[in-house]
Amino acid sequence: MKNCVLYMFLFLVFISSCDDNDDVSNPVNISVPGISNIVSETGFEVTEADIVQALEAVGPINIVAQVDHRANALSVNKELDSIKVIIFGNPALGTPLMQKNQLAGLDLPQKLFVFRDASNSVRVAFNNTDYLQKRYDLQDVKSLNTIAEALKNFATLNSSGELEINNAESIDKEEGILTKISNQNFEDTYNSLIAAIQNNSNLRLVAEVNHQANAESVNLELNPTRLVVFGNPNLGTPLMQNVQTIGIDLPQKILVWQDNDGKVNISYNTPVFLQERHGIKGNEDLLTTISNALDALTNTAAGV
């Protein structure tokens, strides 16, 4: 009888501790417009490694960069749980999107986002094709179906559950994109931007993507279009500490593109849009700092 009472007591303590953990875990926000995600059935390292291996095994796909947000945070003496972004692309699929709307180059190449959430579950997430369709008005672009299937296959490699899909009905066309017209030609605009980033000791240049050259590699045409990916862990880390999912939209990106009329444009995501999309509460001073930094960099590139 005493043993039964003891077992019952231990059981109630276990249940109580589970409830307490649920109360304080601050579950990760996964109801982000245009993001699909799934819980992995393997650990973080295995999940990420299997995705990289699968991407490398597909010939047309090129991995542009692998961003370890946790390592970047540690490099500036900040703490962050395991978060990585794998940036990859297939020009044969991505170029038709930019042929329809060059601004789509701001969300290309694709990303697979692997992170451990507040409940210690490993998740794989990505910006789904509904997001691309709504934000860039890409209805009837045939390659979207292939992109959707590929993203799903890579994300669910280590999962047998259902993919959770958040639609992008709340996203308007070109919402949250700020575009400036440059006073310089395309090459000077781009080179000025790269120099401004490299000359700032707080910034790290992560990747340069020449969408036009990539299009030519698969015998497709595209106006001059280049993406610059760069970051500042001192500014980005606190945002991910607030809401992990914003890591899919970090590091920052700036798109330099020349339209059919020869006009050179500089475009980027506004921090306010990212704040609203991911439901960030607070960090107002930080977001203002990021806004000012992006404004200064793009003004330099535009020759203002």
URBEL-V884152 format. One record per residue. N is the residue number from 1. RES is the residue in one small letter. PHI is phi in degrees with one decimal (NA if undefined). Layout:
{{N	RES	PHI} {N	RES	PHI}}
This chain:
{{1	m	NA} {2	k	-63.4} {3	n	-63.2} {4	c	-62.8} {5	v	-63.7} {6	l	-63.3} {7	y	-62.7} {8	m	-64.2} {9	f	-63.4} {10	l	-63.9} {11	f	-63.6} {12	l	-65.9} {13	v	-63.6} {14	f	-62.5} {15	i	-63.3} {16	s	-62.7} {17	s	-67.4} {18	c	-64.6} {19	d	-62.3} {20	d	-62.8} {21	n	-62.7} {22	d	-62.7} {23	d	-70.4} {24	v	-103.4} {25	s	-77.5} {26	n	49.1} {27	p	-50.3} {28	v	-62.8} {29	n	-77.8} {30	i	-113.3} {31	s	-92.2} {32	v	-98.8} {33	p	-54.6} {34	g	82.2} {35	i	-114.6} {36	s	-104.5} {37	n	-152.3} {38	i	-149.2} {39	v	-82.7} {40	s	-80.6} {41	e	-99.8} {42	t	-124.8} {43	g	-68.3} {44	f	-60.2} {45	e	-62.4} {46	v	-66.9} {47	t	-58.0} {48	e	-65.5} {49	a	-65.2} {50	d	-65.9} {51	i	-65.5} {52	v	-60.1} {53	q	-62.0} {54	a	-65.8} {55	l	-65.1} {56	e	-66.4} {57	a	-81.1} {58	v	-99.2} {59	g	-49.2} {60	p	-69.9} {61	i	-90.2} {62	n	-123.0} {63	i	-81.3} {64	v	-82.4} {65	a	-162.4} {66	q	-124.1} {67	v	-104.8} {68	d	-98.2} {69	h	-62.8} {70	r	-65.3} {71	a	-63.3} {72	n	-64.2} {73	a	-64.3} {74	l	-61.3} {75	s	-67.2} {76	v	-116.5} {77	n	61.3} {78	k	-121.7} {79	e	-101.8} {80	l	-158.9} {81	d	-71.3} {82	s	-63.3} {83	i	-145.0} {84	k	-133.9} {85	v	-121.6} {86	i	-106.6} {87	i	-101.5} {88	f	-149.1} {89	g	-154.8} {90	n	-134.4} {91	p	-56.3} {92	a	-64.7} {93	l	-96.7} {94	g	-79.4} {95	t	-59.5} {96	p	-57.7} {97	l	-67.1} {98	m	-75.2} {99	q	-65.7} {100	k	-78.5} {101	n	-152.5} {102	q	-57.0} {103	l	-60.7} {104	a	-59.7} {105	g	-62.1} {106	l	-71.6} {107	d	-109.9} {108	l	-126.0} {109	p	-63.3} {110	q	-71.4} {111	k	-131.9} {112	l	-114.2} {113	f	-113.5} {114	v	-112.6} {115	f	-151.0} {116	r	-100.4} {117	d	-82.9} {118	a	-65.9} {119	s	-95.0} {120	n	73.8} {121	s	-88.1} {122	v	-88.9} {123	r	-122.1} {124	v	-118.6} {125	a	-133.5} {126	f	-159.9} {127	n	-72.7} {128	n	-83.4} {129	t	-71.2} {130	d	-63.3} {131	y	-62.3} {132	l	-63.6} {133	q	-61.1} {134	k	-69.1} {135	r	-72.8} {136	y	-120.8} {137	d	52.9} {138	l	-106.1} {139	q	-59.8} {140	d	73.1} {141	v	-82.5} {142	k	-62.9} {143	s	-67.2} {144	l	-61.1} {145	n	-64.4} {146	t	-67.2} {147	i	-61.4} {148	a	-60.2} {149	e	-67.7} {150	a	-65.3} {151	l	-60.2} {152	k	-62.8} {153	n	-63.5} {154	f	-68.6} {155	a	-68.4} {156	t	-99.9} {157	l	-52.7} {158	n	-110.2} {159	s	-139.5} {160	s	-112.5} {161	g	-81.8} {162	e	-90.6} {163	l	-72.6} {164	e	-87.6} {165	i	-112.3} {166	n	-103.5} {167	n	-72.0} {168	a	-116.8} {169	e	-59.4} {170	s	-81.9} {171	i	-91.9} {172	d	-90.4} {173	k	-59.4} {174	e	56.1} {175	e	-64.6} {176	g	76.2} {177	i	-106.8} {178	l	-101.5} {179	t	-121.8} {180	k	-117.0} {181	i	-92.8} {182	s	-83.1} {183	n	-88.7} {184	q	-112.8} {185	n	-72.7} {186	f	-60.8} {187	e	-63.0} {188	d	-66.5} {189	t	-62.1} {190	y	-64.9} {191	n	-64.3} {192	s	-65.2} {193	l	-65.4} {194	i	-61.1} {195	a	-63.6} {196	a	-64.2} {197	i	-70.8} {198	q	-68.0} {199	n	-86.5} {200	n	-103.0} {201	s	-65.3} {202	n	-84.4} {203	l	-104.6} {204	r	-124.4} {205	l	-79.4} {206	v	-95.6} {207	a	-161.4} {208	e	-123.2} {209	v	-121.4} {210	n	-94.9} {211	h	-62.2} {212	q	-65.3} {213	a	-63.8} {214	n	-63.3} {215	a	-63.6} {216	e	-62.7} {217	s	-67.3} {218	v	-118.3} {219	n	60.6} {220	l	-120.3} {221	e	-103.0} {222	l	-156.4} {223	n	-61.0} {224	p	-51.3} {225	t	-149.4} {226	r	-134.6} {227	l	-113.4} {228	v	-115.2} {229	v	-112.7} {230	f	-152.2} {231	g	-153.8} {232	n	-139.2} {233	p	-56.8} {234	n	-63.7} {235	l	-96.5} {236	g	-75.8} {237	t	-59.3} {238	p	-59.3} {239	l	-67.4} {240	m	-72.7} {241	q	-65.8} {242	n	-74.1} {243	v	-139.9} {244	q	-59.6} {245	t	-63.7} {246	i	-65.2} {247	g	-60.2} {248	i	-72.0} {249	d	-101.6} {250	l	-124.0} {251	p	-64.2} {252	q	-66.5} {253	k	-136.3} {254	i	-130.9} {255	l	-107.0} {256	v	-109.1} {257	w	-148.3} {258	q	-112.0} {259	d	-85.9} {260	n	-63.0} {261	d	-90.0} {262	g	86.6} {263	k	-76.3} {264	v	-96.8} {265	n	-120.0} {266	i	-127.2} {267	s	-129.6} {268	y	-156.7} {269	n	-76.1} {270	t	-76.7} {271	p	-57.7} {272	v	-63.4} {273	f	-62.8} {274	l	-65.2} {275	q	-59.6} {276	e	-71.7} {277	r	-62.5} {278	h	-99.4} {279	g	68.5} {280	i	-73.1} {281	k	-110.1} {282	g	85.7} {283	n	58.2} {284	e	-60.9} {285	d	-62.6} {286	l	-65.0} {287	l	-64.8} {288	t	-65.2} {289	t	-61.0} {290	i	-64.6} {291	s	-59.0} {292	n	-65.0} {293	a	-65.6} {294	l	-64.2} {295	d	-63.4} {296	a	-66.6} {297	l	-62.4} {298	t	-73.4} {299	n	-65.7} {300	t	-61.9} {301	a	-63.3} {302	a	-80.3} {303	g	75.4} {304	v	-85.9}}
